[in-house]
Amino acid sequence: MRPAMRRQPAARGPGADAGAVVARLMRAIDPAFLAEAGWDPGSGVLSLPSGHPLLGWRACPTRGCGNALHGRDLECGPCRRAGAGGLSVPARDDLPRGHGDEIQLVPAAADSLCQVAACGREQVARRYCRPHYRRLLGLRSDPSFDEAGWQAIEPAIEGAGQVSLHGVNPQAVAEVLYGLQERTRGGAATVPAVLRQVAWELRRTNAASLEEIAGGNGNQHKLVRCLARHAARALLTPETETRKDVWDLAVFGLPGWLTFTGIGQAWLRETAKQWAADDLPRRRGKIAADPVRHYLTSLAALSQSLHGSRSDHGDDPALLGRCDIESFVQRLAFLARQERISADARTRTTREIRHLLRQFRALGLTRRGGPASGLPEDFAVRDSDIPLKPEEPEAGRDLPPEIMRQLCGHLPALEDVSCRATRVAAELLIDTGRRPDEICALRWDCLEYDEPGHEPVLVYFNHKCAREGRRLPIAQATAELIAAQKARVREMFPGTPLGELKLLPAAYANPHGRRPVTEVVFSARHREWVASLPPLLRADGAEFDKARVVPYAYRHTYAQRHADAGVPVDVLSALMDHRSLNTTRGYYTVGDRRRREAVDKVAAMQFDRHGNRIWRDARTLLDSEHARRAIGEVAVPYGTCSEPSNVQAGGTACPYRFRCAGCDHFRADISYLPDLHAYLDDLLRNRERVLAAAGIDQWARAEAAPSQEEITRIRQLITRVENGLDDLTDAEREQVSQAVAIVRRHRTVTLGMPRLRQALPAIRPERTP
């Protein structure tokens, strides 16, 4: 019997355009990848190797079998059933063979192939290969059986790891192959069984492209959408993408999307597109598109204001004017008063609109023929329209030392919640104060040593400011942490070149260690860890809000504790890698405010020379009182002196020879209690030393020895101060204790001695550089 001609699926592509798409996609596929994936263009079959880290599959370990294993199975079904019955492994033509005799689909003449569209094997019986003929025999008994339809959708007889694309539309084949290449390059694994389902769906629906079967929620549909997305990006260009309302930023070499749909006026939307197309190439880094998104959000706010305040909805730019800008500014003020937007968002939005309107005119977009043609000059934001920027946008969000100690004590739990790399990332954030994205993207060789002294430094990339090769001095313990992580990563990926490894590799879709853990993934793991912790308690026993414990807070904490310790502003600015000193000064402003609050609390526990408490309400201290304390007093060994001549001389010209305990100009507060104890001990030691000395006249002995009156007065003062502290509640005592620590840390008492920078708080002594 003469074999019938093969039934080919009807082409649904756009004619010649489909051929151009196929040719373009196939040119973009690396031949080395096709060879790696086992692609045979003649038979249309992918023979995916079992040992491939992303395309591979598990083979049955039974000798001579080689069938694919699924899930957690240790043997394939036939081998498991044969072993249970004491039988040998069955040999059937319709089952996949072992590795040594795997089914091979080889090119053959079209009229001699099996009539199943997906099959590339030669005919053996009645126009079919033997396995398909056996399947057909079991179906012909049904009177409603459609043999032609069955030929079109019946899958091929594929061996283990094989995926047949025979009978699939050529454009869909090209999309699958290109998408598979890009998916593999991105580090994502593909299961051969799911890829077979995609091929079967393409044959069943006779789809011209992957987009036609992208609906659904199954694993095969997720894979289809991924492959289709990669294939679509291969056909994009910046010129074609900028004509859309939603841009795929992959064509600009950036991640994510850019959306213009929130801008309702056609002229404003087109103007924004032309500005964005000009602005995007000027930005660098993986977050380069974020500022552009911020500007588009501000433009959307302007668009909403025009739509709601004008009868023509702002569709004609030539009719706009100053009154529309005033309406926009007033709308922002109203939203801020209603707390629907923050004060910072109001200021930022107004500034961004001012910048954009200036850029529109600078680019010539308002001239005749431009999208904003005829836009009046008075449609502009003036400097007076911009409200003052709220202070401390960055500083003031640090975590208290006692909270940091509790978090550091629970770091082992972070490793249990996620993995070792997550804990290392958290420790590096705490130790170095870098931004989360800078830590996540650290290269494997980020640890170097400066000469001389062999001091360790962290080499990182400042993504925010696009600064490569930044160097930060770190502690030896931090260097040891990095070195241990480097050894661990090298052991995990021994075959990857060192220059391509990341210090914190992603846990999934990363067979070679080239992809770092993302900031989003790290933040999610960190948030899960914080939520699992017991309540975090302040020093006074009050519970701390866990919502404030975010990765970026470690950067604020690093900066604030260095500012509080007296690190000069220029040094801290270099440590933080800030562009402007004003940003760094914000942390010192916070420190000054905290010191003022501490002084207020301590001033409420002030005593005169008789030990009488000088009652005052710390909340009512005026600015003049703080100024007086700054310029109207001078430090003495265990308190302050307000005697004018001594103050003018900087504390070195006391007319009473420093007999503070007998002078009304003397004041002491609770922060000087340790100094009072030390002074009393000195008095007692000096008296014993003078009384024991020989060869000294009586008048000299009497004048050199501390008087009993002074010793009694100091003892009385100490007792009064301690009793005043005992009168407080536990919460008040804790607050005063914290205030004393702050005041003593920043006290400018020198008494002729050089002032040293205060030590950093003991959050993690072994990690503090």
C-alpha positions in Angstrom: 0.0 0.0 0.0 1.3 3.4 -1.0 1.9 5.5 2.1 -0.3 8.6 2.4 1.1 12.1 2.5 1.7 13.6 5.9 -1.0 16.0 7.2 0.7 19.4 8.0 -0.9 21.9 10.3 -2.4 25.0 8.8 -0.1 28.0 9.2 -1.6 30.8 11.3 1.3 33.2 11.2 1.3 36.5 9.4 2.7 35.2 6.2 6.0 36.7 5.2 6.3 38.4 8.6 6.2 35.1 10.3 9.1 33.9 8.2 11.1 37.0 9.1 10.4 36.4 12.8 11.5 32.8 12.6 14.7 33.8 10.8 15.4 36.6 13.3 14.9 34.3 16.3 17.0 31.5 14.9 19.9 33.9 14.2 19.7 35.0 17.9 20.2 31.4 19.1 23.7 30.3 19.9 24.6 27.1 18.0 26.6 26.0 21.1 23.4 26.1 23.1 21.5 24.0 20.5 24.2 21.5 20.7 24.2 21.6 24.5 20.4 21.0 24.4 20.7 18.1 21.9 18.6 19.9 19.2 18.2 17.9 15.9 16.6 20.2 13.3 15.9 17.3 11.0 13.7 15.3 13.4 12.6 18.3 15.4 13.6 16.7 18.7 15.5 18.0 21.8 17.5 15.3 23.5 18.2 17.0 26.8 21.2 15.5 28.7 20.6 14.0 32.1 23.6 15.6 33.6 22.8 19.2 32.7 22.2 21.4 35.8 19.2 23.2 34.3 17.9 21.1 31.5 18.8 17.6 32.9 16.7 14.9 34.4 17.3 12.0 36.8 17.9 8.6 35.2 16.7 5.3 36.7 19.8 3.7 38.4 18.8 0.1 37.3 21.4 -1.3 35.0 20.3 -1.2 31.3 17.2 0.9 32.0 17.9 4.7 31.9 14.2 5.7 32.1 13.5 9.1 33.6 12.6 9.4 37.3 9.9 11.7 38.5 9.6 13.4 41.9 11.5 11.6 44.6 11.2 8.1 43.1 14.3 6.0 43.4 13.3 3.6 40.5 11.1 4.0 37.5 7.7 2.3 37.5 8.6 -0.7 35.2 11.7 -1.4 37.2 9.9 -1.1 40.5 7.1 -3.5 39.4 9.6 -5.9 37.9 11.7 -6.0 41.0 8.6 -6.5 43.2 7.6 -9.6 41.1 11.0 -11.0 40.7 10.9 -10.5 36.9 13.3 -8.9 34.5 12.8 -5.4 33.1 10.2 -5.7 30.3 11.4 -4.7 26.8 8.7 -3.1 24.8 8.8 -0.9 21.7 6.5 1.7 23.1 8.7 2.3 26.2 11.9 4.4 26.4 15.1 2.5 26.1 18.2 2.8 28.3 21.1 5.1 27.6 23.0 2.7 25.4 20.1 2.0 23.0 18.0 5.2 23.4 15.5 5.8 20.6 17.0 7.8 17.9 14.8 9.9 15.6 16.6 10.3 12.3 15.5 12.3 9.2 13.7 10.3 6.6 11.6 11.0 3.4 8.3 12.7 4.2 6.3 9.9 2.5 8.0 7.2 4.6 7.4 8.8 8.0 4.8 7.8 10.6 1.6 9.7 9.9 1.4 11.0 13.5 2.4 14.7 13.0 4.6 14.7 16.1 6.4 11.6 15.2 9.6 11.5 13.2 10.1 7.8 13.0 9.8 5.7 9.9 6.7 3.7 9.0 6.6 0.1 10.0 3.0 -1.0 10.0 0.1 0.5 8.1 1.5 4.0 7.7 2.6 4.3 11.3 5.6 3.4 13.4 5.0 0.2 15.5 4.2 2.0 18.9 1.7 4.4 17.3 0.1 1.6 15.3 -0.4 -0.3 18.6 -2.0 2.7 20.1 -4.2 3.2 17.1 -5.5 -0.3 17.3 -6.9 0.4 20.7 -8.8 3.5 19.5 -10.4 2.3 16.3 -13.1 0.4 18.1 -14.7 3.7 18.9 -17.2 4.6 16.1 -16.6 8.3 16.7 -12.9 8.1 16.5 -11.3 10.7 14.2 -8.1 9.3 12.9 -7.0 12.6 11.1 -7.6 14.6 14.3 -5.7 11.9 16.3 -2.8 12.2 13.9 -2.6 15.9 14.5 -2.5 15.9 18.3 -1.0 12.5 19.3 2.5 13.1 20.9 5.6 11.4 19.7 7.2 8.4 21.3 9.9 10.2 23.1 12.8 8.7 25.0 14.0 9.8 28.4 14.9 13.5 28.2 13.6 13.9 24.7 11.1 16.6 23.7 9.6 16.4 20.2 8.7 19.7 18.5 7.8 17.8 15.3 4.6 19.1 13.9 4.7 22.4 15.8 4.4 25.7 13.9 7.9 26.9 12.8 7.4 30.3 14.6 6.4 28.5 17.8 9.4 26.2 17.5 11.8 29.2 17.1 10.1 30.9 20.2 10.5 27.8 22.3 14.2 27.4 21.4 15.1 31.0 21.9 13.1 31.3 25.1 14.7 28.1 26.4 18.2 29.6 25.7 17.5 32.8 27.5 15.8 31.0 30.4 18.8 28.8 30.8 21.2 31.7 30.6 19.2 33.3 33.4 19.8 30.3 35.7 16.2 28.9 35.7 15.7 25.1 35.5 13.3 23.6 33.0 11.7 20.2 33.5 11.6 18.1 30.3 8.1 16.7 31.2 6.7 20.2 31.4 8.3 21.2 28.2 6.6 18.1 26.6 3.3 19.4 27.8 4.0 22.7 26.1 4.8 21.0 22.8 1.7 18.8 23.0 -0.5 21.9 23.6 1.1 23.7 20.6 0.3 20.7 18.4 -3.2 20.2 19.8 -4.2 23.9 19.2 -2.2 24.3 16.1 -1.0 27.6 17.6 1.1 29.9 15.5 3.0 31.3 18.5 3.3 30.8 22.2 1.1 33.8 22.9 -1.9 31.8 21.8 -1.6 29.3 24.6 -0.3 31.6 27.3 -3.5 31.5 29.4 -4.0 29.2 32.4 -2.2 28.6 35.7 -0.6 25.2 35.2 3.2 24.7 35.2 3.2 24.4 31.5 1.4 27.8 31.1 3.9 29.5 33.5 6.7 28.1 31.3 4.9 29.2 28.1 4.6 32.8 29.5 8.3 32.8 30.4 9.4 31.5 27.0 7.0 33.9 25.2 8.4 36.9 27.2 11.9 36.1 26.2 11.0 35.6 22.6 9.0 38.8 22.5 12.0 40.8 23.9 14.2 39.4 21.1 12.0 41.3 18.6 11.9 44.6 20.5 13.9 47.7 19.8 14.0 51.0 21.7 12.4 52.7 18.7 9.3 50.4 18.7 9.1 50.2 22.5 8.9 53.9 23.0 5.7 54.1 21.0 3.9 52.0 23.6 2.3 53.1 26.9 4.1 50.4 28.8 7.8 49.9 28.2 9.7 46.7 28.7 13.0 48.1 30.0 14.9 45.0 28.9 15.5 46.8 25.5 17.3 49.5 27.4 19.4 47.0 29.4 17.4 47.6 32.6 15.1 45.4 34.7 11.4 46.0 35.1 8.8 48.1 33.3 8.0 51.8 32.8 4.3 52.7 32.7 2.7 55.8 31.3 -0.9 54.8 31.6 -1.4 57.0 34.7 -1.0 60.1 32.6 -4.4 60.9 31.1 -3.7 63.7 28.7 -2.3 62.5 25.3 0.0 65.5 24.9 1.4 65.1 28.4 1.9 61.4 28.0 3.7 61.8 24.7 5.9 64.5 26.2 6.7 62.3 29.1 7.7 59.5 26.7 10.1 61.7 24.8 11.6 63.0 28.0 12.0 59.5 29.4 13.6 58.2 26.2 16.2 61.0 26.5 16.7 60.6 30.2 17.0 56.8 30.6 20.4 56.4 28.7 21.9 58.9 31.0 21.3 56.8 34.1 23.4 53.8 35.2 23.0 50.9 37.6 20.3 48.4 38.2 18.1 51.0 39.9 18.5 53.5 37.1 14.8 53.5 36.2 13.6 54.2 39.7 14.1 58.0 39.5 12.2 58.0 36.2 9.4 56.1 37.8 9.3 58.7 40.6 9.0 61.5 38.0 6.2 59.7 36.2 4.3 59.3 39.5 4.5 63.1 39.9 3.3 63.6 36.4 0.4 61.4 37.1 -0.5 63.6 40.0 -0.4 66.7 37.8 -2.5 64.9 35.2 -5.2 64.1 37.8 -5.2 67.7 39.0 -5.7 69.0 35.5 -8.4 66.4 34.8 -10.3 67.3 37.9 -9.9 71.1 37.9 -10.6 72.0 34.2 -13.7 71.5 32.1 -11.6 70.4 29.1 -9.6 68.0 31.5 -6.4 69.7 30.4 -6.3 68.1 26.9 -5.1 71.3 25.2 -1.8 72.5 26.4 -2.2 75.9 24.9 -5.1 76.7 27.2 -3.2 76.0 30.4 -1.7 78.7 32.6 -0.6 79.8 36.1 -3.9 79.2 37.7 -3.6 75.5 36.9 -0.2 75.3 38.6 -1.7 77.0 41.6 -4.6 74.5 41.7 -2.1 71.7 41.5 0.0 73.1 44.4 -3.1 73.6 46.5 -4.3 70.1 45.8 -1.0 68.7 47.1 -1.3 70.9 50.2 -4.8 69.6 50.8 -3.8 66.0 50.4 -0.9 66.5 52.9 -3.3 68.1 55.4 -5.6 65.1 55.0 -2.5 62.8 55.5 -3.2 61.1 52.2 0.3 61.9 51.2 3.3 62.7 53.4 4.9 66.1 53.7 8.0 64.8 52.1 6.0 63.5 49.1 4.4 66.9 48.7 7.8 68.6 48.6 9.3 66.0 46.3 6.4 66.0 43.8 6.4 69.8 43.5 10.2 69.8 42.9 10.0 67.0 40.3 7.2 68.8 38.4 9.4 72.0 38.4 12.3 70.0 37.0 10.2 68.2 34.4 8.6 71.4 33.0 12.0 72.9 32.7 13.3 69.8 30.9 10.3 69.8 28.5 11.2 73.3 27.4 15.0 72.6 27.3 14.3 69.6 24.9 12.2 71.8 22.7 9.0 69.8 23.3 6.9 72.9 23.8 7.9 74.4 20.4 5.7 74.3 17.3 5.4 70.7 16.2 6.3 69.3 19.6 3.8 67.2 21.7 3.5 70.1 24.1 3.3 72.8 21.4 1.9 76.1 22.7 2.4 75.4 26.4 2.5 78.9 28.0 5.6 80.0 29.8 3.6 80.8 33.0 2.7 77.1 33.3 5.7 76.5 35.5 6.4 75.8 39.2 8.1 78.7 40.9 10.5 78.4 43.8 8.0 79.9 46.1 5.5 77.1 45.3 7.8 74.5 46.8 7.3 73.9 50.5 10.2 73.6 52.8 11.6 70.1 52.8 11.0 68.2 56.1 14.1 67.9 58.2 15.9 64.6 58.8 14.7 62.5 55.9 17.5 60.0 56.5 18.8 60.4 60.0 16.8 59.5 63.1 15.7 56.0 62.0 18.5 54.1 63.7 17.9 51.3 66.2 18.7 51.8 69.9 21.8 49.9 71.2 19.8 47.6 73.4 17.6 46.6 70.4 20.8 45.9 68.3 22.2 43.7 71.1 19.0 41.6 71.1 19.0 41.3 67.3 22.6 40.2 67.3 21.9 37.7 69.9 19.2 36.1 67.7 21.4 36.0 64.5 21.7 32.2 64.7 17.9 31.9 64.3 18.2 33.9 61.0 20.4 31.1 59.6 17.8 28.5 60.7 14.9 30.5 59.0 16.7 30.8 55.7 20.3 30.0 54.9 23.8 30.9 55.9 24.2 33.5 53.1 21.2 35.5 54.6 22.9 35.6 58.0 26.2 36.7 56.5 24.4 39.5 54.6 22.7 40.7 57.8 26.0 40.6 59.8 27.7 42.6 57.0 25.0 45.2 57.0 25.4 45.6 60.8 29.2 45.7 60.6 29.6 48.0 57.6 26.5 50.2 57.3 26.3 49.7 53.5 23.0 49.7 51.7 21.3 46.4 51.3 21.7 46.3 47.5 25.4 47.0 47.9 25.9 44.0 50.2 23.7 41.7 48.2 25.8 42.4 45.0 29.2 41.9 46.6 31.7 40.1 44.4 33.5 37.0 45.6 36.8 38.9 45.8 35.4 41.9 47.7 38.0 41.6 50.6 41.3 43.3 50.1 44.1 44.5 52.4 45.8 47.9 52.6 49.5 48.3 52.9 51.2 49.0 55.2 49.7 47.3 58.2 47.7 44.7 56.2 44.4 46.3 57.3 41.3 44.7 55.7 39.0 46.8 53.5 35.7 46.0 51.9 35.5 46.7 48.1 32.0 47.4 46.9 29.9 49.2 44.3 27.9 52.2 45.3 24.9 51.5 43.0 23.0 54.7 44.1 25.8 57.0 42.9 27.3 54.6 40.3 30.7 54.6 42.1 32.8 51.6 41.4 35.5 50.2 43.6 34.6 52.0 46.9 36.8 50.9 49.8 35.7 50.8 53.4 37.9 49.9 56.4 36.5 47.0 58.3 37.3 45.1 61.5 39.4 41.9 61.5 36.4 39.9 62.7 34.3 41.2 59.7 37.2 40.2 57.4 37.2 36.7 58.9 33.4 36.5 58.3 33.9 37.4 54.6 36.8 34.9 54.3 34.8 32.1 55.7 31.9 32.9 53.3 34.4 33.0 50.3 35.6 29.5 51.2 32.1 28.2 51.5 31.1 29.7 48.1 34.2 28.3 46.4 33.4 24.8 47.7 29.8 25.1 46.4 30.9 26.2 42.9 34.4 24.8 42.2 34.2 25.1 38.4 33.2 28.7 38.1 35.9 31.3 37.5 36.6 33.4 40.6 35.9 36.6 38.8 32.3 35.5 38.0 31.4 34.3 41.5 29.3 36.3 44.0 29.9 36.4 47.7 26.2 35.8 48.5 24.9 33.6 45.6 21.2 33.1 45.1 19.8 29.8 46.4 17.7 29.0 43.3 18.2 29.1 39.6 21.9 29.7 40.1 23.9 26.6 39.2 27.2 28.4 38.7 27.0 31.0 41.5 27.0 33.9 39.1 23.7 35.4 40.4 23.6 37.2 43.7 20.8 37.0 46.1 18.4 39.9 45.4 17.5 42.6 47.8 13.9 41.6 47.6 14.6 38.0 48.6 16.9 39.1 51.4 14.4 41.6 52.8 11.6 38.9 52.7 13.8 36.5 54.7 14.9 39.2 57.1 11.2 40.2 57.7 10.3 36.5 58.3 13.2 36.3 60.9 12.2 39.5 62.7 8.6 38.3 62.9 9.7 35.0 64.5 11.6 36.7 67.3 10.2 37.3 70.8 9.2 40.9 71.7 12.1 43.4 71.5 12.3 45.4 74.7 13.8 48.9 75.2 16.0 49.6 78.2 13.0 50.7 80.2 11.1 47.5 79.5 8.8 49.0 76.8 8.2 46.9 73.7 9.9 48.1 70.5 8.1 48.3 67.2 9.4 45.5 65.0 8.2 47.3 61.9 11.2 49.6 62.3 13.7 46.7 62.1 14.4 46.7 58.3 17.7 46.1 56.6 18.2 49.8 55.8 17.9 50.7 59.5 21.3 49.1 60.0 22.8 51.8 57.8 21.2 54.5 59.9 22.4 52.8 63.1 26.0 52.6 61.8 26.0 56.3 61.0 24.3 57.4 64.2 26.5 55.5 66.6 29.6 56.9 64.8 28.2 60.4 65.0 27.3 60.0 68.7 30.9 58.8 69.3 32.3 62.0 68.0 33.6 60.9 64.6 34.3 64.1 62.6 31.7 64.9 60.0 34.1 64.7 57.1 35.3 61.3 58.2 31.8 60.0 58.7 30.8 61.4 55.3 33.6 59.4 53.7 32.6 56.3 55.7 29.0 56.6 54.5 30.1 57.6 50.9 27.8 60.5 50.9 27.9 63.1 48.1 27.0 66.0 50.4 28.1 66.8 53.9 24.6 68.1 54.6 23.3 64.5 54.4 25.9 63.5 57.0 25.2 66.5 59.2 21.7 65.2 59.7 23.0 62.5 62.0 24.8 65.1 64.1 21.5 67.1 64.3 19.8 64.0 65.7 22.7 63.6 68.2 22.4 67.2 69.3 18.7 66.8 69.9 19.3 63.6 71.9 22.0 65.3 73.9 19.6 68.2 74.7 16.9 65.8 75.8 19.5 64.1 78.0 20.7 67.4 79.5 17.1 68.2 80.3 16.6 65.0 82.2 19.9 65.4 84.0 19.3 69.0 84.9 16.2 68.0 86.8 18.6 66.1 89.2 20.9 69.1 89.9 22.3 69.9 93.4 24.0 72.8 94.9 27.1 72.7 97.2 25.0 71.9 100.2 23.4 68.9 98.6 20.1 70.6 98.2 18.2 69.7 95.1 17.5 72.5 92.6 13.9 71.6 91.5 13.1 72.3 87.9 10.9 70.7 85.3 13.1 69.5 82.4 10.3 70.0 79.9 10.2 73.8 80.6 13.9 74.5 80.0 14.2 77.3 77.6 16.7 77.7 74.8 18.4 80.4 76.9 19.0 77.8 79.6 20.8 75.6 77.1 22.8 78.6 75.9 23.7 79.5 79.4 25.0 76.0 80.1 27.1 76.2 77.0 28.7 79.6 77.5 28.0 80.5 81.2 29.6 77.5 82.9 32.9 75.8 82.9 33.9 72.3 83.9 35.4 71.6 87.2 36.6 68.1 88.4 33.2 67.0 89.6 30.6 69.5 88.4 30.3 72.9 86.9 31.3 76.4 87.9 29.6 79.7 87.0 32.1 82.1 88.6 32.7 84.8 85.9 36.5 85.1 86.1 37.0 81.4 86.2 34.6 80.9 83.2 36.4 83.6 81.2 39.7 81.8 81.9 38.3 78.4 80.8 38.3 77.0 84.3 42.0 77.6 85.1 41.7 80.8 87.2 39.5 80.1 90.2 40.0 82.9 92.7 39.2 80.5 95.5 41.8 77.9 94.7 39.2 75.4 93.5 37.4 75.0 96.8 34.2 74.0 95.0 32.5 72.4 97.9 32.4 75.7 99.7 31.4 77.9 96.8 27.9 79.0 95.8 29.0 79.1 92.1 29.4 75.3 92.1 26.7 72.9 90.8 26.7 69.2 90.4 24.1 66.8 88.9 23.6 63.1 88.9 25.9 62.6 85.9 28.8 63.6 88.1 28.2 61.0 90.7 31.1 58.7 89.5 33.4 61.8 89.6 32.3 62.7 93.1 33.1 59.2 94.3 36.5 59.4 92.6 37.2 62.9 94.1 36.3 61.7 97.6 38.7 58.8 97.3 41.4 61.2 96.2 40.8 63.4 99.2 41.1 60.5 101.6 44.2 59.2 99.9 45.9 62.6 99.9 45.1 63.2 103.6 46.6 59.9 104.6 49.7 60.5 102.5 50.2 64.0 104.0 49.6 62.8 107.6 52.2 60.0 107.1 54.8 62.3 105.5 57.9 63.1 107.6 60.1 66.2 107.4 57.3 68.7 106.8 56.3 71.7 109.0 53.0 71.6 110.8 51.6 74.7 109.0 52.5 73.1 105.6 51.0 69.8 106.7 47.8 71.6 107.8 47.5 73.5 104.5 48.4 70.5 102.3 46.0 68.1 103.9 42.4 68.2 102.7 40.2 69.6 105.4 37.7 67.4 107.2 35.0 70.0 106.3 35.5 69.4 102.6 35.5 65.6 103.0 32.3 65.8 105.0 30.7 68.2 102.5 31.5 65.8 99.6 30.2 62.8 101.5 27.0 64.7 102.2 26.6 65.7 98.5 27.1 62.1 97.4 24.5 60.9 99.8 21.9 63.5 98.7 22.5 62.7 95.0 22.1 58.9 95.7 19.0 59.5 97.8 17.5 61.6 95.0 18.0 58.7 92.6 16.3 56.3 95.0 13.2 58.5 95.0 12.6 57.7 91.3 10.5 54.9 89.9 12.2 52.1 88.0 11.2 53.6 84.6 12.4 57.1 85.6 15.6 55.7 87.0 16.2 53.9 83.6 15.5 57.0 81.7 17.9 59.0 83.8 20.5 56.3 83.5 20.3 56.5 79.7 20.5 60.3 79.8 23.6 60.1 82.1 25.3 57.8 79.6 24.6 60.2 76.7 25.7 63.3 78.7 29.0 61.7 79.9 29.7 60.4 76.4 29.6 63.9 74.9 30.9 65.9 77.9 33.6 68.4 76.9 35.4 68.3 80.2 39.1 68.4 79.5 40.8 70.2 82.5 43.9 70.6 80.4 43.8 67.0 79.1 43.4 66.3 75.3 39.8 65.2 74.5 39.6 61.7 72.9 36.8 60.4 70.7 34.3 58.3 72.7 34.2 54.6 72.1 31.3 53.2 70.0 28.5 51.6 71.9 29.1 47.9 72.7 26.5 46.5 70.3 28.9 43.9 68.9 32.4 44.6 70.2 34.0 41.9 68.0 32.5 43.5 64.9 33.1 47.2 65.6 35.8 48.7 63.3 
